[in-house]
Every structure is written in structure tokens, then in C-alpha cells.
Amino acid sequence: MPEMDMMKKVPVREQDPKERAKNFDEVCLGYNEEEARQESLRCLNCKNPLCVKGCPVSINIPAFIQEVKNGDYEKAAQIIAKDSALPAVCGRVCPQETQCEGKCVRGIKGEAVSIGKLERFVADWAREKGIRPVLEASKKGKKVAVIGSGPAGLTCAGDLAKMGYDVTVFEALHKPGGVLVYGIPEFRLPKDGVVMPEVENVKALGVEIRTDVIIGKSETIDELLEEEGFDAVFIGSGAGLPMFMGIPGEQALGVFSANEFLTRNNLMKAYREDYDTPISCGKQTVVVGGGNVAMDAARTALRLGSSVTVVYRRSEKELPARAEEVHHAKEEGICFELLTNPVEILTDEKGWVKGIRVIRMELGEPDESGRRRPVEMPGSEFEIPCDTVIMALGTSPNPLISSTTKGLEINKKKCIVADESNGETSRPGVFAGGDAVTGAATVILAMGAGRAAAKGIDGYLS
């Protein structure tokens, strides 16, 4: 590769925007072997790799990239597997631009190394070759229950299994994977081709996964500890309770939470004609919110045949969604009404959505998050015609587990209180991490919490 090209990433192939807006096939096509080798040559193999410090699960990034340079992809996969149970997932959905790639020295004068795309390449290569992580630890004869099979639960379960613990994961839904299965669209994260093989890799370590078990209802954490012989419990149940604005008309027919909308499409495959899972998505959809979930809902509605407008109360600079997702949404034809906030959902005489009344906003002084607070501009209200409204305003933990577990402290946001360093809660033997503790966050942060809790549980049981 010529030196002049070393400052720029090897471009990644993608579906054409006009074509992908009509299908649910994966948008990003990833690197082939030649492209991955070329991109790996850009890594400087720093003596003090800041990229590793930027990774919530501390993958040895220079080491695995070095093996890509050498063409030893199996060794690269083994290096990643020491720290990550979900490399093919992380290579697709992690916000690398603010984490590992955000710390890359190459990014100071040029473009950071495409660490995420290289991780995806290695993980996909290993899957296609049938390579799975190896279990080396001897059994310790102690049982740990993991609540939830999302990224925090799978990571914690995998790490504990590698340490020699007998691990059982309890999942409320009929399919394991948590938010990876029900929350992220197929065009960003294929379920059968990517998520399920990574779940199988965790099971190959000896982890048992029991589906259709609602902890707090089917059985409680107290029962797991006191009657079923588990020595410790990890709560990684996520944050699946949707938030709403409380504005007039929010109970109208045609209003969805993004959580429900995406679950119907992803887990229940409403987007497929051969599945009998009806979903009402009209000709004009308004999505309220500016995060990754809002982009996922908007791009899903577009693929179901609707024209889509995203309404967000701050400017584009403050959009919390990944820049890549916003870019893809715009390429596909989604409109953005920025500095705009809903005040009422309008309905017809039968109670169906017919539009949404919004008001223009301007940015004032910074709020507690450090972002400038949006302030209404009097007299600037206008209406956007639509027949579907999707509220993508965030989620909070379901209180079922906390309300049925003795001695478990929660905060004012209904999140479980746990030590960030080891996942310890107020109840001895009970650990927690991920969205159940922090509220809705990213896949990789949940994985980091799962790893920390696994170490905490090991310390507690040792």
C-alpha cells in the first residue's frame, strides 16, 4: 500500500442506499481478506496502545491485528476470544469511533485504524471455519445463575464458564440474545447468521440457557439462592421498560414504543411475508428521538414501506446516535426535523393517529448532562401529517426483579445499585451489571459490566 494511503482507512463495501432501503439484508458488507490485510498494515503496534484502554472489555487490539498482518486469522480469533464473547456482534454495533478507534494514534493526523471492521472480519472468518473458543479450566463445583441472555449476561456467563463455574442463564423470552435479538434490526445485525452462532459459542463453554423463564414471576432470585443451590446470581436483565412523554394523544391507535415496534420486527419477524406477525406501519411515520434506537426504528419503518421523519429537540451536533447510523439514515431518504419537539399527537374520530403537533426549539444554557438545554420558541408550532408515531425516548429497567428480591437496593431511576468495579449489590451473593444498573446504554458497556461482575463473583466465591 502506498505511503500516501496509510493515513486513510480502506473503504468498506456497503449495499447501495436505494436498494438497501427496500430490504432487510445487512447494509455493511465488511472487509474481504485482501482489504483486511491492507487495513491491518496501518496499525502502528504502539508500545502504549491507547486503543486497548478505550475498549470496555480490554481486547488486546495490537496483538490480534498483528496476527491479521501475519495472515494467522485463527490466532487472531483466539486473542479476541480471551476478552470478548461476542466479537462478530461488537464488530458491527459498537461505537468504536468514541472508544478504541477514538484513542487510535493514527487518528491524530489521519483516520483511525478500522479496528471494528477488522474485529468483524476475524470473527466472521472464525465462524465460517467452525472455530470455537476452547474451555481449559477445571470445574470448581459451584453454581452461578445469570439472569438475562443479552450482552451483559452472555459475557458474564462465558467468563465464569472459562473460570470453571457451572453456569445457568435464565431468559424471559423464547429465544436467547436479549437486545441483540429483539432490539437491533436485521440489516445491522443478522440474527441467524451472526447472533445465534455467538450464543452457541457461549453454550459450547458448558453454559446452559433456559428460555421462557421470567425471574420474579416463574421463580425468584431468593428461590435460586435458597432452594435451588446456586452460590451466586448475576442480574443482567437489561432495561426494557419504554419511556413516554406524557403528551395528549399518546395513547392513540398507531402509537408505538420503539421497543415494541422493533421487537415485533426482529424477534417475531414481522418484516417477513412468511411470518404471521401483523404490525401496523402506515404510509407516513414520525419517530421521536435521536439515539441509535430511533435510527433503528426509523430505518425499519422505511423498509416496511413508510416515508419517515425523525423529530429531535436538539441540533444535529447533539444527536446521540452514531454518526454512521445518521449518515446511513439520510442516504436512505429519511427526513430530519431537528430543534423540534412534539406537544400533541392528533387523532381522527376513530382514535387513530392523523398527525403530530410540534414546536420549534432553540438551544439555551447547558443542562446537567453538559448539553445545551432546548427551549421552546413561542408561536412556532406546526403540524406534521402522519399515521404512525414511534416513541424512541429511552428505556428503564423493569421493576419485577427488584420488587421480588429481598435486600436489593435501587435508585430513584429504578436501576439496581451495584459497584461498577465488581458488580456487587446490597444483597450478598447477588451481582448486577449492564442496563439494569446504568439504564439504557451500549452493547459493549454492558459486556464490560458483565466481565467485571464475573471477576467479582469469582472473588466472592473464592
VOMI-542878 format. One record per residue (C-alpha): y, z, x. Coordinates in pm, 1 decimal, m for minus. Each point is the difference from the previous one (the first is absolute). Layout:
REM VOMI-542878
         py         pz         px
          Y          Z          X
...
REM end
This chain:
REM VOMI-542878
         py         pz         px
        0.0        0.0        0.0
      340.6      m95.3      149.8
      220.1      294.3      100.8
      272.3     m106.5     m244.0
     m242.5       59.9     m288.1
      m96.3      350.3      112.9
      299.3      148.9     m180.3
     m113.4     m128.4     m339.5
     m305.0       84.2     m208.7
     m269.4     m258.3      m54.3
       71.7     m107.0     m361.2
     m255.5      104.1     m259.1
     m128.7     m253.4     m249.0
       70.6       57.4     m371.0
      m66.2     m169.6     m332.2
      279.5     m228.0     m118.5
      232.4      202.9     m230.5
      m23.6     m246.3     m289.4
     m378.6        1.8       12.3
      m55.4      372.5       50.4
      232.8       89.1     m289.7
     m271.0     m145.0     m226.6
     m305.2      175.6      146.8
     m125.3      339.6      114.5
     m138.3     m119.4      333.8
      119.5      179.8      312.5
      350.6     m107.3      102.3
      m26.8       65.4      373.3
     m282.9     m189.4      169.2
        5.9      196.9      324.9
      m60.4     m111.4      357.6
     m288.2     m213.6      117.3
     m157.2       75.0      338.3
      235.0     m222.7      199.8
      310.3      142.1     m167.9
     m120.1      357.8       49.9
      m64.7      m59.3      369.4
      344.8     m152.5       41.5
      171.0      287.7     m177.3
     m196.2      259.9      197.8
      140.1     m144.9      324.5
      344.7      117.7     m109.9
     m106.0      365.4       28.4
      140.3      158.9      318.2
     m266.9      274.5        8.3
      269.7      264.2       50.3
      m84.4      311.4      203.0
      181.3      205.4     m265.5
      m99.3     m184.4     m318.9
      257.5       92.2     m260.7
     m193.6     m205.7     m254.3
     m275.7      262.9       m0.4
      254.4      272.4      m72.5
      124.9     m207.8     m292.3
     m348.9      m25.3     m151.9
      m79.7      283.8     m246.3
     m369.4       m9.5      100.0
       68.8      m55.2      374.2
     m208.9     m312.8       56.1
      m23.7      m89.8      369.8
      193.9     m321.9      m58.2
       35.3     m127.9      361.7
     m372.8       54.8       58.8
     m118.5     m198.2     m301.6
      251.2     m278.6       67.6
     m124.0      m16.8      360.2
     m350.4      m66.2     m131.9
      137.4     m277.1     m220.9
      148.6     m151.1      318.3
     m344.3       29.5      160.3
     m166.9     m160.8     m300.3
     m214.1      312.0      m57.0
       70.9       45.1     m370.7
     m293.7      235.5      m56.8
      140.4      245.5      254.5
      344.0      m37.4     m157.3
     m153.0       89.9     m337.3
     m171.9      305.7      149.9
      328.7      123.0      145.9
      175.8      m30.7     m335.7
     m293.0      164.5     m183.4
       44.8      319.8      202.5
      326.0       66.1     m183.2
        1.9     m212.3     m316.7
     m252.5      m29.2     m281.2
      193.8     m281.1     m169.1
      121.7     m251.3      261.3
      m22.3     m310.5     m219.7
      201.2      181.2     m266.3
      263.6      130.8      241.8
       33.5     m338.5      165.4
      109.3     m134.5     m338.2
      207.3      267.2     m173.0
      139.4      240.7      261.7
      377.4      m10.2       61.4
      m50.7      m81.5      368.8
      361.7     m105.9       34.0
      112.1      363.2      m33.5
     m295.5      156.4      183.0
     m197.3     m145.3      292.4
      188.5     m330.5       20.0
      328.2      182.6      m51.1
      m64.9      179.9      330.8
     m121.4     m306.7      192.6
      193.1      m63.1      324.7
      m22.6     m375.2      m62.4
      221.3       53.9     m302.4
      299.1      112.4      208.2
       92.5     m349.4      115.9
     m226.5     m211.4     m218.1
     m262.4       39.8     m270.0
     m250.7      282.7        5.4
     m367.4      m78.9       57.0
     m176.6      m69.5     m332.0
     m214.9      312.5       26.1
      m90.8       m2.2     m368.8
     m115.3     m361.3        1.5
     m209.2       63.4      313.0
     m159.3      306.2     m161.6
      m80.8     m210.5     m305.8
     m152.8     m272.4      218.3
     m227.0      247.1      180.2
     m104.8      173.7     m322.1
      m72.6     m328.8     m176.8
     m198.0     m126.5      298.9
     m209.3      319.3        6.1
      m66.9      m22.8     m374.2
     m106.8     m363.1       22.8
     m236.4       87.2      286.2
     m147.6      297.0     m188.8
      117.6      256.6      256.7
       32.7      356.0     m130.6
      118.1      326.8      159.6
     m270.8      201.5      175.0
      m81.2      360.9      m90.8
      m71.1      206.0      311.5
       55.1      366.8      m98.1
     m287.1      233.8      m81.9
       m4.7      167.7     m341.7
      177.4      335.4      m29.9
     m169.4      106.3     m322.0
      322.8       55.5     m190.8
      121.0     m173.8     m315.3
      350.7     m124.0      m76.3
      122.0     m139.4     m332.4
      273.2     m264.0        1.0
      195.6      m57.4     m321.1
      113.4     m361.3      m33.9
     m119.9     m315.5      173.9
      340.2     m143.4       87.4
      129.3      m38.0      357.7
       40.6      376.5       59.5
     m344.4       85.0     m138.6
     m186.4     m281.2      174.0
      165.0       79.0      332.6
      m71.3      371.9      m25.0
     m359.1      m68.6     m109.5
      m61.5     m246.7      281.7
      140.0      230.6      268.1
     m200.7      298.0     m127.0
     m319.7     m207.4       m9.3
       59.0     m101.2      361.8
       27.0      372.6       83.5
     m340.0       67.5     m157.0
       90.3      138.1     m343.1
     m178.1      m90.4     m324.4
      276.8     m153.9     m211.2
        6.1      m78.1     m371.1
      295.3     m188.9     m148.5
       79.5       46.4     m369.7
      183.4     m291.1     m167.3
      136.8       10.8     m355.7
      m18.7     m376.2      m59.1
     m307.3     m219.7      m18.3
       70.4     m165.1      333.3
       94.4      158.5      335.4
      314.2      m93.5      191.3
      276.3      178.2     m187.7
      338.6     m169.4       22.8
     m151.8     m267.5      225.2
     m199.7     m120.8     m301.9
      222.9       73.5     m299.1
      350.7      m11.7      149.6
       33.1     m287.9      247.1
      m36.9     m354.9     m135.0
     m282.8     m230.3       97.6
      240.0     m247.0      164.2
      102.4      268.2      249.7
     m328.6      183.7       36.7
     m326.0     m166.8     m112.2
     m232.4      257.9     m154.5
     m350.4     m145.8       42.1
       74.5     m170.6      330.4
      196.8      276.7      176.3
       13.4      337.7     m176.5
     m362.3       35.3     m103.9
     m141.7      m85.1      346.5
      223.3      270.1      150.5
     m125.3      247.4     m262.9
     m355.2     m100.5       94.9
       82.2       71.1      365.8
       92.5      357.5      m96.2
     m321.9       34.0     m201.0
     m194.5     m131.1      300.6
      111.1      314.5      185.4
     m202.6      201.6     m251.4
      276.1       73.7     m250.5
     m112.7       23.3     m363.5
      243.0     m125.4     m267.1
      m39.1      114.9     m359.7
      205.9     m195.1     m253.0
       99.6       89.9     m357.3
       52.5      365.4       94.9
      335.1      148.3     m104.3
       58.3      314.6      203.0
      173.5      248.8     m225.5
     m191.2     m128.8     m300.3
     m355.5     m105.9       92.4
       m6.6      293.4      238.2
      255.3      208.5      188.0
       72.4       70.6      363.7
      m92.4      363.4      m64.8
     m343.7     m116.1     m114.8
      m42.1     m223.6      305.5
       65.2      295.5      229.9
     m161.6      282.0     m194.8
     m297.1     m168.2     m169.3
      m81.9     m326.7      177.6
       m0.8      126.1      355.4
      286.6     m197.3      150.6
      155.1      173.1      300.3
      340.6     m170.0      m30.2
      186.8     m241.6     m225.8
      257.3     m267.5       76.8
      231.1     m113.0     m281.7
      107.7     m362.2       43.9
       46.1      m79.9     m367.7
      321.8     m196.7       44.9
      296.0      m23.3     m234.7
      m87.2     m200.1     m309.9
      230.1      149.8     m262.4
      276.0     m255.1      m73.1
      369.2       88.1      m29.3
      238.3     m131.4     m266.2
      378.2       m1.6      m42.4
       23.1      163.5     m341.4
      227.9     m271.9     m141.0
       m3.6     m117.4     m364.6
     m273.1     m251.0      m82.0
     m231.2      101.4      283.0
     m285.0       57.2     m246.2
       24.3     m354.5     m138.0
     m291.2     m241.8      m15.3
        3.2     m212.3      314.2
      109.4      279.8      235.5
     m245.4       83.6      278.5
       m6.9      234.4      292.5
      m70.8     m199.2      315.4
     m302.6      224.9       47.6
     m160.4     m109.3     m327.9
       97.8     m363.8       45.7
     m145.7      m27.1      349.9
     m312.9      201.3      m84.9
      m83.4     m235.6     m286.4
       45.8     m299.9      224.8
     m165.4      130.7      314.4
     m276.8      240.1      m93.6
      m73.8     m154.0     m341.3
       64.9     m359.7      117.3
      222.8      m96.9     m292.9
      123.3     m298.6      201.9
     m345.0     m162.3      m13.6
      m93.8     m215.1     m297.1
     m364.7      110.2       21.7
       95.7      367.7      m58.2
       74.8      130.0     m351.2
      291.4      228.6       93.5
      300.2     m102.4     m209.5
      348.3       74.5      129.3
      333.3      m81.8     m161.1
      225.0     m179.4      245.9
      263.1     m208.5     m175.0
      207.8     m297.5      101.5
      284.4      207.0      148.7
      m65.2      320.8      193.9
      243.0      253.7      144.5
     m128.8      230.7      271.8
      206.8      315.7       57.3
      m15.8      131.2      357.9
       23.1     m123.8      357.5
     m302.9      132.5      186.0
     m324.6     m164.4      103.7
     m156.0       82.2     m338.0
      289.1     m176.8     m173.9
      m57.2     m309.1      215.9
     m373.2       13.1      m74.4
       61.7       25.6     m375.4
      260.2     m277.3        4.6
     m217.2     m240.3      198.1
     m299.5       78.4     m222.3
      198.6      m69.8     m318.9
      118.1     m328.7      152.3
     m360.5     m104.2       61.1
      m82.9       82.1     m361.2
      252.0     m263.5     m108.7
      317.7      202.3      m53.4
      346.7      m59.5      140.6
       97.4      323.0      177.8
      320.0      187.6       77.9
        6.6      312.9      217.0
      270.9      251.5      m94.1
       98.9      246.8      273.9
      293.2      239.0        3.6
       88.5      m33.3      368.4
       65.8     m301.1      225.2
     m254.5     m211.4      185.2
       63.4      201.0      317.6
     m132.5      311.7     m174.5
     m310.0     m161.8     m152.1
     m289.2      230.3       97.3
     m257.9     m281.1      m15.1
     m119.7     m166.3      318.8
      222.3     m288.0      105.4
     m306.3     m226.7        7.6
      m78.8       77.2     m365.7
      359.0      m64.4     m111.3
        1.8     m325.6      196.4
     m326.4     m111.5     m160.2
      126.8       93.7     m347.7
      314.8     m208.7       45.7
     m200.0     m293.3      137.3
     m215.1        9.6     m312.7
      299.9      m19.3     m232.4
       60.1      360.3     m107.1
      362.8       80.1      m85.1
      177.9      317.8      110.7
      272.7      179.4     m194.8
      123.0      245.4      261.8
      252.9      280.9      m47.0
     m115.4        6.2     m362.5
     m158.7      281.4     m201.8
     m163.7        7.0     m347.8
      163.2      204.3     m274.7
     m207.7     m109.1     m301.9
     m304.3     m207.2      m89.1
       71.8     m215.3     m305.3
     m263.9      m57.2     m267.8
      m53.9     m222.8     m300.2
      m75.9      117.4     m354.9
     m372.2       32.8       83.5
       59.9      221.6      302.6
      m61.1     m261.3      269.9
      223.8      m43.2      302.7
      261.4     m272.2      m39.6
      228.5       81.0      291.6
      143.4      263.6      228.4
      361.6      121.0       18.3
      118.3       70.0      353.6
      317.9      111.9      173.0
      151.2     m105.7      331.7
        3.5      258.4      278.8
      198.9       53.2      318.5
      m98.7      209.2      300.0
      179.9      329.8       46.2
      m51.3      287.1      243.2
     m343.9       62.1      157.6
     m243.8      219.2     m194.6
     m257.0      248.9      136.3
     m221.8     m288.4      117.3
      281.7     m139.9      213.8
       39.2     m313.3     m213.4
      327.1      m70.3     m177.0
      m16.2      123.8     m357.5
       29.8     m270.9     m270.1
      284.3       60.3     m245.9
       40.0     m173.2     m337.1
      288.2     m244.4      m49.8
      142.1       66.2     m351.2
       18.2     m303.9     m226.7
     m240.3     m209.5      206.6
     m301.5       10.4     m233.6
     m193.2     m317.9      m78.4
     m339.4      m95.8     m143.1
     m300.2     m171.8      157.4
     m233.5     m167.1     m252.4
     m366.6       89.7       54.6
     m318.8       82.8     m187.9
     m165.9      216.4      268.1
      142.2      289.1      203.6
     m187.6      157.6      292.3
      123.2      336.6      129.1
      m69.4       30.7      373.9
      186.4      324.1       68.4
     m257.0      191.9      198.6
     m282.2      237.1      m82.2
      m83.0      368.5       30.6
     m333.8      184.7       33.8
     m203.0       62.7     m312.7
       12.6      380.0      m60.7
     m367.1       15.5     m110.0
     m135.3      119.3      336.2
      277.2      248.4       76.7
      m19.8      150.4     m350.2
     m377.9       54.0       19.3
      m23.8      140.2      354.1
       53.4      369.0       72.0
      265.3       91.2      258.0
      130.0     m351.8       66.5
      376.7       m6.5       57.1
      207.4     m295.8     m120.4
      370.6      m76.5       41.9
      266.5      m93.0     m254.6
     m110.3     m365.4       16.0
     m355.2      104.8     m100.7
     m129.1      m97.0      346.1
     m256.9      219.7      173.3
      151.3      205.6      281.5
     m190.7      m65.5      323.6
       60.2       33.0      372.1
       82.5     m344.8      143.2
     m175.8       74.4      328.1
     m342.6       86.6     m142.7
        7.4      m35.2     m379.0
      m50.8      371.7      m71.2
      101.4      113.5     m348.7
       55.8      347.9     m142.0
     m367.6       14.8     m101.3
     m237.4       74.1      292.0
     m245.1     m283.8       52.0
      209.3     m247.0     m201.2
      194.7     m268.4      186.3
      221.3     m280.3     m132.6
      186.9     m307.2      119.1
      146.5     m335.9      m95.5
      192.2      m68.7     m319.5
     m134.8      316.3     m166.6
      213.6      190.8      253.3
      290.1     m234.5       77.8
       34.1     m195.7     m321.9
      m37.0     m377.9        9.0
        9.3     m131.1      358.0
     m177.4     m261.0      214.2
     m368.6      m63.1       64.2
       28.2       75.9      370.7
      184.2      329.8      m53.2
     m276.5      107.1     m238.0
     m254.1      m93.3      266.5
      188.6      204.0      257.7
      m11.1      299.3     m234.7
     m373.2      m52.6      m51.7
      m58.7        3.5      375.9
      206.7      316.0       45.5
     m191.1      173.6     m279.3
     m336.2     m100.1      149.7
       99.3      170.9      324.6
      124.4      298.5     m199.8
     m326.5       27.1     m191.6
     m199.9      m26.5      322.3
      206.6      280.9      148.6
      m44.8      212.6     m313.7
     m377.4      m49.1      m18.4
      m49.6       41.4      374.1
REM end
